[in-house]
Amino acid sequence: MELIDSGWRASLTNINDEIERQATAMATAAADLPLLLYRFRTTPTGGMSVGTVLNKLAETAEHVGEFAREFGEQNWVDMDEDETADWRKVLADLEAAAATFRRTVNVIS
């Protein structure tokens, strides 16, 4: 039974690490939005508009947030107080990033 428990815990840790990595990337992109927009202006985009790129970033943040929320709800019982607080921050970061991208699309449209 211990082998199953440790394997399950390792899988949960890997999923958790990937969600946190995605949340950090989205939060960083949202925080560095002026730099992101500047790079978009100065680099070839393959025909994509800045609005399309920002919409894709918002969709990605929303999808990762939905997955993270479902994953967290299924695993709250296994989280201690610190992990729960960290998880809530991850969700808040994803929601804030998506909102930032959406607001920017609305402003530039």
C-alpha positions, 0 to 999 in steps of 0.5 A: 500500500505504501508504494501506491501511496508514494507513487500517487503522491509523486504524480500529484506533486508533478501535476502540482509543479506543472500548474505552478509553473504555468501560473508563474509564467502567466503571472509574469507575462501579465506583470510584464505586459508592456515588455510583451507588447513591445516584443510583439511589435519588434518580432515577426508574429507569423501573421497573428495580431496582438489581440489574437495573442492576448486572447490565446494567453487569456484562454490558456490562463483560464484553462489552466485555472479551471484545471487547477481548480478541479485538481485542487478540489479533488485534493484539498484533503491531502493539502496542509494549511500552507499548501492550501494557501499556496494553491489559492495564490496560484488560482488567484494569479491565473485569474488575475493574468487572464483578466489582465490579458482580457482587459488589454484586448478590450483597450486595444480593440 
